[in-house]
Structures are given as structure tokens and as C-alpha cells.
Amino acid sequence: MALWGGRFEGGTDALVWAFNQSLGFDRRMWREDIAGSIAHAKMLARQNIITEAEGAALVTGLIALRDDLESGAVKLPEDAEDIHSAVEGMLTQRLGAVAGKLHTARSRNDQVSNDLRLWFKNHVPDVIDALTALRLQLTKMAEENMGVVLPGRTHHQHAQPVLLSHHLLAYFWMLSRDDERFGECVRRADALSLGAAAMAGTPFPIDRDFVRQELGFAHLCENSMDAVADRDFAVEFCAVASLTMMHLSRLAEEIVLWSAPEFGFVELDDDVTTGSSIMPQKKNPDVAELIRGKTGRVYGDLTTLLTLMKGLALTYNKDMQEDKEPLFDAYDTILACLTLMTRMLQGARFKPERMAQSLYGDFSTATDLADALASEGIPFREAHEVVGIIVRESIKRKQALEELTLEDLHRYDVRFTARALDAITPIASANARTSRGGTATDAVRAQLEKAKAKLQPNGK
């Protein structure tokens, strides 16, 4: 069923109809479309734009249609142009001509914007919930692995020992910023666009605030042209989703590396890995790799929307029909990735002994040796030079820092004391970083408590 036809003498070419049709992807907004129509019908009757009986018939018919679609008793027609014409066509079959009064004082332009905003309000919280579950899992692992030390790296080289808990919590704070961004995105989308009609408003005495309250929107779109032309919230969602996917991809990359034999820092459950069709020994971290790969997909969704909107003069243009597929794809992708990342981490088994082996002889406590010398009153730059020579010579002799004696140190500088030997163990190195936000055990415990508090309702 088309909602426009009087202007045209001939029919639409079949290829044009198929090209123009959007039901294939906007059908997922049928609940929102019906909800918006129920609120609109109530308002029309309340404002005496239609009769009370007509309004009651429309509302009753829409509720019955919603229930039948929900139960599967009926299905959306496949030949409808879009979700709006599908719902109105099904309602017309049930109610007859009175169904045509539903579209009084509205357009598909404000209707689709409103459907999308309602869908957004109803579904983005699922992403926020999935983010919360992942952040909770990270705090759980941080608490369980307190005291485990692994090499912290810069430039992909061993830098300084850090607590595994500290490393995991770094991702917690990244994802917490994402959580805040998604919340802000929902708040900005929380505005009713119905009442803008095609783009200039309507001469009918509508009550937009009544509809706003019925649908649970916090605000009204204050400009009718902006209401139908705005897709900032969709772009913003894909932008935030892209940031989140970047964070997930970085964590996925570490899981891929850490599960390789050269690292051996973590073992993943069998049910989140796969094997090889030719190599019997393989245990591939496919979930982590796919999360890493799907990051590019969400980036593409963002680029699609930005490109789609960049050249559109006000107000609505048919180009904007292309807004839903990238938005829905970004939503589906990030929700799946968050859920599966959490599942993968729930079964991950960390290997503290392999982390300790990796630290031994890696010279990552050289800074602590320099700090020990600097604490005796020697300028740090001078201490840095001395320790650099020690590292160079120890590498030549294939001797680890941990194997050095006080006598060995005195060959380079007699101002070393026995405290230097205590400072160069990995756990001592980590625990020396007591500054707020540092990797010392007490500092990480304090950080963990802040993280757990942030997960509480109204946590800041």
C-alpha cells in the first residue's frame, strides 16, 4: 500500500518500487510506530480534531494489531513501502476508512524521526547494560588477581612491572567514559519530533506536550525543520560505538597476544575458541579476532552516516532513508561484541607463573635501580647513565639484574646501598608506584573501590 498516489497517473516501475522500499530494514521499528500512532490518535481525539469514537476505534485497533504482531498471529505485509504504510494498511483492513484519519496532522517525515528516536530510547540502554556487565567483569578479575605482576610495555617493549589488576582496570576506565557518552547520547535523542509534520508544523490545534508525555520523551524538538532533518543522535551513537569498539579491539588484541604460546599469559575456554581444519593442535581466539575485525564495520557505519548527511539541505531528503541500516548494524555489532567479550573473559584463566617468567631478566626494573641511586642524593640523569651502563654490560654477560650482588653494583658506583637489591624485584617495583592512580597494590585497591562505586546506581 502506498500512502501517496493521487498525484500520479501511472504506476511505479517495479525496479523503482524495490529500490525505494525500506520495509526490509525499518520493520524492526513496528512497535515504536504503533506506540507513536496510539499517542497521536489519543491526542487527535483529545483536541477534537477527530471524534472521541474515532479516536477510541483507532487506539483499540492499534492495540489489537500490536498484540497480534507480538504473538505472531499476523505478520507484516512484504509488499508495503515502509513500516508506516505497513501498519496503516493493516489497520485499514481492520477498521476501514476511519484508519485514514490517523495520519491527520502528521507526515511520514516527523513519524520516521519519532519512530527512530523511540527505538533509540528503547534499545540503546541494552548497550549500556552490556557495557556495565563487561565493566563488572573487569573489576571482578582485578579483585581476583590482585598481586599478580606482568610486564607493562611501551613501544611494545617491556617497560616496568605492573599489577595485572591495574592493567585490567585501565580498560574499565576507558569503557566507563564510553558509558557516559552513550548516556549523554540517549539524553540528547530524548525529544519528541511528532508535530513537525512534513517540515513546517501543522495548522491543526495539536498538543505536542500531551504526546510527549504519552511516549515518555523528556523534551520537544523546538524547531519543526530541525525535527525532521536531524540525525545527529544516530551519528553520535555510531561515533561513541566506534570509540567503544576501538577500546574492545585493543583489549581483544591483548587477548590474542597473551593467549599465544610465546606469551602464555592467559588460556581461553574451549567454547569461545575454535580449531583448525588441518592443524590438530590449534586453539584459535576467534572471538577476540572477530571483535577486533568488526571494529572496522562500525567505523564504516559512522562514515556512512557522516557522508550521508553532509550535503543535505534542509529539510527531509530521501537520502535519509539510508540512515537506519548503519545505525542498526552498529547497534547489533557493538551489542554482540560487548556480550561476547564479557563471556570470553568470564572463562579466561590467567597464568601468573608465565608472567613471572616473562619478567625475569627483562631489565624492566632498571628504573628502580636508578631511583635507588637517585634516592642517595645523586642527580637522576647521572643515575640513569650509570644504570644504562649496568644494563649494557649485563646484557653482554647474559646476566639478569636480579642476579647482581651489591659487590657487582659497587663496580659501577660505590654509592649503591643494599636497598637497591630489594628495589629490583618485580613486586617491589610495582609497589613502589604509590602515587594515586599508580600500580602499587594499595593504590590499585583504592582504584578498584572507586571503580566498584562507579558501578553502583548513580555512581560518579
Secondary structure, DSSP 4 states (H G I P E B T S, - for coil): --S--TT-SSPPPHHHHHHH--HHHHGGGHHHHHHHHHHHHHHHHHTTSS-HHHHHHHHHHHHHHHHHHHHTSS---TT-SSHHHHHHHHHHHHHGGGGGGGGTT--HHHHHHHHHHHHHHHHHHHHHHHHHHHHHHHHHHHHHTTT-EEEEEETTEEEEEEEHHHHHHHHHHHHHHHHHHHHHHHHHH-EE-TT-TTTT--SS---HHHHHHHHT-SEE-S-HHHHHH--HHHHHHHHHHHHHHHHHHHHHHHHHHHTSTTT--EE--GGG-B--SS-TT--B-HHHHHHHHHHHHHHHHHHHHHHHHTT--SS--GGGGGGHHHHHHHHHHHHHHHHHHHHHHHT-EE-HHHHHHHHTTS-TTHHHHHHHHHTTT--HHHHHHHHHHHHHHHHHHT--GGG--HHHHHTT-TT--THHHHHTSHHHHHHT--STTSSSHHHHHHHHHHHHHHTSTT--
